Amino acid sequence: MSESQSNQNQNSESNIQASEAFSLLDNLNLPREYFSVDQPKREISKLIHSLTQNSDDLSLRGIAENLKELYPHLKPTPHRNTVRKITSGQNYTIDNLLMVLDAIGYKLTLTPRTEEEEEAIRNGKLFPQK
């Protein structure tokens, strides 16, 4: 086999691999939990993490201290590990999430899904992020 034929075969193989990767992504069927649990948790984690990274006044320890001041009657008060769980996307209670949001001056707002999002969830497909 000549060198040019070998290069052509390698190029066609890499094109096939690239197109297979795209078709795998297109055919990926994700479970409903991905859209209803995992993806929103990741968005919340990113938001709180970016707030702590972009602020000199806001840190995991600072949020934990705010929680102690805002909720002194709770024993045990949610602490830095609770905040870390939220920022890393681990499991946490809705109560802890709402208290952390309160401590950083945010609130939870619910919005209905778009038709496009509903269709993607029904089909187990990824949909564009806002």
C-alpha distance (Angstrom), angle and dihedral (degrees) to the residues before:
residue distance angle dihedral
M1 . . .
S2 3.78 . .
E3 3.78 123.3 .
S4 3.82 92.4 -111.1
Q5 3.82 91.2 52.0
S6 3.79 89.6 49.6
N7 3.82 90.7 50.7
Q8 3.81 90.7 48.1
N9 3.82 90.8 51.4
Q10 3.81 91.2 49.2
N11 3.81 91.1 48.3
S12 3.79 92.8 49.2
E13 3.82 90.6 47.0
S14 3.81 91.4 51.9
N15 3.83 90.1 47.4
I16 3.80 89.8 51.3
Q17 3.81 91.2 48.7
A18 3.82 91.3 49.2
S19 3.79 92.5 48.3
E20 3.81 90.4 46.2
A21 3.80 89.8 53.8
F22 3.79 91.2 53.4
S23 3.78 93.2 45.5
L24 3.82 90.4 49.4
L25 3.79 89.7 54.0
D26 3.79 90.6 47.0
N27 3.80 90.7 50.6
L28 3.79 96.1 44.3
N29 3.80 110.3 124.0
L30 3.78 109.3 -158.8
P31 3.80 122.1 -161.8
R32 3.78 117.8 -109.2
E33 3.84 90.9 -111.7
Y34 3.78 88.3 67.7
F35 3.81 90.7 64.6
S36 3.79 99.4 34.2
V37 3.84 100.5 39.6
D38 3.81 116.3 6.9
Q39 3.79 99.4 44.8
P40 3.84 96.4 46.7
K41 3.82 90.6 45.9
R42 3.78 89.7 52.2
E43 3.82 91.2 50.0
I44 3.81 91.4 50.1
S45 3.81 90.7 47.0
K46 3.79 91.8 50.6
L47 3.80 92.3 49.0
I48 3.80 96.3 50.2
H49 3.81 92.8 39.8
S50 3.82 91.7 51.2
L51 3.81 90.3 48.9
T52 3.80 91.1 54.3
Q53 3.81 92.4 45.1
N54 3.81 94.8 48.5
S55 3.79 98.0 45.9
D56 3.77 132.0 71.3
D57 3.81 90.1 -160.7
L58 3.80 98.3 48.1
S59 3.80 122.2 69.8
L60 3.79 135.9 143.4
R61 3.80 88.6 -99.0
G62 3.82 90.9 46.7
I63 3.78 92.2 51.5
A64 3.82 89.6 48.8
E65 3.81 90.1 51.4
N66 3.82 90.0 49.7
L67 3.79 89.0 51.9
K68 3.80 91.1 53.6
E69 3.81 90.3 51.8
L70 3.80 95.1 44.5
Y71 3.80 96.4 43.2
P72 3.83 107.1 28.9
H73 3.81 92.0 148.3
L74 3.81 92.7 62.9
K75 3.77 115.0 95.1
P76 2.93 113.7 -136.7
T77 3.78 97.1 22.9
P78 3.80 113.6 -145.4
H79 3.79 105.7 -96.6
R80 3.79 141.3 -168.6
N81 3.82 93.1 -67.9
T82 3.81 89.1 56.7
V83 3.79 90.4 52.6
R84 3.80 90.3 45.6
K85 3.82 90.4 53.3
I86 3.78 90.1 54.3
T87 3.81 94.7 46.4
S88 3.80 91.9 48.0
G89 3.81 95.5 47.0
Q90 3.79 96.2 -114.3
N91 3.79 123.0 142.7
Y92 3.78 117.6 -69.4
T93 3.77 138.2 156.0
I94 3.77 123.1 -96.3
D95 3.82 87.5 -123.1
N96 3.80 91.0 59.5
L97 3.79 91.7 46.0
L98 3.80 92.3 51.5
M99 3.82 91.8 47.6
V100 3.83 91.8 49.8
L101 3.80 90.6 48.7
D102 3.81 88.7 50.4
A103 3.81 90.9 49.9
I104 3.82 91.4 55.2
G105 3.79 95.4 41.7
Y106 3.78 98.8 -105.0
K107 3.78 133.8 120.4
L108 3.76 134.3 -157.4
T109 3.80 115.5 -106.9
L110 3.78 122.7 -171.6
T111 3.79 121.9 -148.9
P112 3.78 130.3 180.0
R113 3.78 117.6 -107.4
T114 3.77 119.7 -106.9
E115 3.80 120.6 -113.0
E116 3.82 88.3 -107.8
E117 3.81 91.4 55.0
E118 3.81 92.6 47.1
E119 3.79 91.0 50.7
A120 3.81 91.9 48.7
I121 3.81 91.7 49.9
R122 3.81 92.2 48.5
N123 3.80 89.0 52.0
G124 3.80 94.9 40.8
K125 3.81 91.4 -121.4
L126 3.77 131.8 139.2
F127 3.76 115.9 -106.0
P128 3.78 129.6 -158.5
Q129 3.81 116.7 -84.4
K130 3.78 119.9 -125.2
